Amino acid sequence: MNSLNEAPVYSHLGYGSSLKEIAINLSQRSGLSLESIRLERLIKSTREGQSREGCPIAKMIIIRRSQTEQLCVLVRDRVGHTCPTRFIIVALIVWEGVEVNWASRLYDTVVHKLTNYATPTERKCSLNKSRTCACQGFDLSRSGACYSFGCSYSMYTHGCKFGKSRENEIRRFKLTNQSEVSFDLNT
């Protein structure tokens, strides 16, 4: 068994003993046709993608294949398993999940909040190892930035980064003005 198979199994999005079983189940649950559901197996990468200069690059980009595709399902194959949870749904991408005008308002709100109140997370992509390239730029007012929101895996706690926090210490959004954490999109 490799480390990917030993990872926790979260079956709340869905699972199946075969990809066909998952597709049929999702079709029945969503009312979508089998042709509009795309399944993508996750591939474990042994190392992160890098350019020749050592700058981080994406190894895989998921793009909608056609207007017919309504749902993209990312699936983890638990190799060696023959049980009903051999395939686990890791993520669902609903291409038209939010109306265009709502999506635009949400995007504008996020841009406003991040630009004015967010605290960027320091990442390895600021400089490459040899320090010959500043992938995000040196000018902090114009450089790229990375923001972490919500729950995510922590290699230090080997689980959710909020798992060992006391309830009143949890800050899911690193904003300089905490009153900006919540907002009303109806205004």
C-alpha positions in Angstrom: 0.0 0.0 0.0 1.2 3.5 -0.7 0.6 6.6 1.4 -2.3 7.7 -0.8 -4.2 4.5 0.0 -3.5 5.0 3.7 -5.0 8.5 3.7 -8.3 9.0 5.5 -11.5 8.0 3.6 -14.2 10.6 3.4 -17.1 9.2 1.6 -19.6 12.0 2.1 -19.4 13.2 -1.6 -19.8 9.6 -2.9 -18.0 6.4 -3.6 -18.3 3.2 -5.6 -16.6 -0.1 -6.4 -16.3 1.1 -10.1 -16.2 4.4 -12.0 -19.4 3.3 -13.8 -21.2 2.9 -10.5 -20.2 6.4 -9.4 -21.3 7.9 -12.7 -24.7 6.1 -12.5 -25.2 7.1 -8.9 -24.4 10.8 -9.6 -26.7 10.8 -12.6 -29.5 9.5 -10.5 -28.8 11.9 -7.6 -28.4 15.0 -9.8 -30.8 14.3 -12.7 -27.9 14.9 -15.2 -27.3 12.6 -18.1 -24.3 10.3 -18.1 -22.9 12.2 -21.0 -22.8 15.4 -19.0 -20.8 13.9 -16.2 -17.0 13.6 -16.5 -14.9 11.5 -14.2 -11.2 12.3 -13.7 -8.9 10.0 -11.7 -6.4 11.8 -9.5 -2.8 10.9 -10.1 -0.4 11.1 -7.2 2.6 13.2 -8.0 5.9 12.4 -6.5 7.1 16.0 -6.5 5.6 19.4 -7.3 5.8 20.8 -10.8 8.7 23.1 -11.4 10.1 25.1 -14.4 13.8 24.9 -15.3 14.3 27.9 -13.1 12.8 26.2 -10.1 9.6 28.2 -10.2 6.3 26.3 -9.3 4.1 25.4 -12.2 0.8 23.4 -12.3 1.2 19.8 -13.4 -2.4 19.5 -14.4 -5.1 22.0 -15.3 -8.8 21.0 -15.4 -10.7 22.7 -18.2 -14.3 22.2 -19.2 -14.3 20.1 -22.3 -17.6 21.3 -23.8 -20.9 23.0 -22.9 -22.4 19.5 -22.6 -20.2 18.8 -19.6 -22.1 19.9 -16.5 -20.2 18.1 -13.8 -16.5 17.1 -13.4 -15.9 14.6 -10.7 -12.4 14.1 -9.2 -12.0 10.5 -8.0 -9.3 8.8 -6.0 -8.6 5.2 -6.9 -7.7 3.2 -3.8 -5.6 0.6 -5.7 -5.7 -2.9 -4.2 -9.1 -2.4 -2.7 -12.1 -4.4 -4.0 -14.6 -3.0 -1.5 -17.5 -0.7 -2.2 -15.3 2.3 -1.4 -12.5 1.5 -3.9 -13.2 4.8 -5.7 -13.8 7.9 -3.5 -15.1 11.2 -4.8 -12.6 13.9 -3.7 -14.2 17.0 -5.4 -17.1 18.0 -7.5 -16.9 20.8 -10.0 -20.3 22.1 -11.1 -19.5 24.2 -14.1 -22.7 26.2 -14.0 -23.3 26.0 -10.3 -23.8 29.8 -9.8 -25.7 32.1 -12.1 -23.3 34.5 -14.0 -24.5 37.7 -12.3 -24.2 36.1 -8.9 -20.8 34.7 -9.8 -19.7 38.2 -10.9 -20.9 39.7 -7.6 -19.2 37.1 -5.6 -15.9 37.6 -7.5 -16.1 41.4 -7.1 -16.7 40.9 -3.3 -13.8 38.5 -2.9 -11.5 40.9 -4.9 -12.5 43.8 -2.8 -12.0 41.9 0.5 -8.7 40.5 -0.5 -7.3 43.7 -1.9 -8.3 45.8 1.1 -8.3 43.5 4.2 -6.6 40.2 3.6 -3.2 39.1 4.9 -1.3 37.2 2.3 0.1 33.8 3.2 3.9 33.4 2.7 4.5 30.7 0.1 7.6 29.0 -1.4 6.7 30.6 -4.7 8.1 34.0 -3.6 11.6 33.1 -4.8 13.0 30.0 -6.4 15.8 28.1 -4.7 18.6 29.7 -6.5 17.0 33.2 -6.0 17.4 34.0 -9.7 13.6 34.5 -10.2 10.9 36.2 -8.2 7.9 34.3 -9.5 5.5 36.7 -7.9 7.6 39.9 -8.2 9.6 41.9 -5.8 7.2 44.9 -5.5 4.7 43.9 -2.7 2.1 46.3 -4.0 2.0 44.6 -7.4 3.2 41.0 -6.7 1.0 37.9 -6.8 -0.4 36.8 -3.5 -1.8 33.7 -2.0 -4.6 33.5 0.5 -5.8 30.6 2.6 -9.5 30.4 3.5 -11.5 27.7 5.2 -10.4 24.3 6.2 -7.3 22.7 4.8 -4.8 19.9 5.5 -1.9 20.7 7.8 1.2 18.5 7.6 2.1 19.7 11.2 -1.1 18.4 12.8 -1.6 15.6 10.1 -5.2 16.7 9.7 -7.4 19.8 9.5 -5.5 22.9 10.4 -8.3 23.8 12.8 -8.5 20.3 14.4 -6.3 21.2 17.5 -7.5 24.8 17.9 -9.8 25.9 20.7 -13.2 27.1 19.4 -12.6 30.8 20.2 -9.1 30.8 18.6 -10.2 29.6 15.1 -9.7 32.3 12.5 -10.8 30.8 9.1 -10.1 34.1 7.4 -6.9 36.1 7.9 -8.3 39.6 7.5 -6.9 42.7 9.1 -10.4 43.9 9.9 -12.4 41.0 11.4 -15.7 42.9 10.8 -15.1 42.2 7.1 -15.3 38.4 7.5 -19.0 38.3 6.9 -20.9 40.2 4.3 -24.4 40.6 2.8 -24.5 40.0 -1.0 -28.1 41.2 -1.1 -27.0 44.9 -0.6 
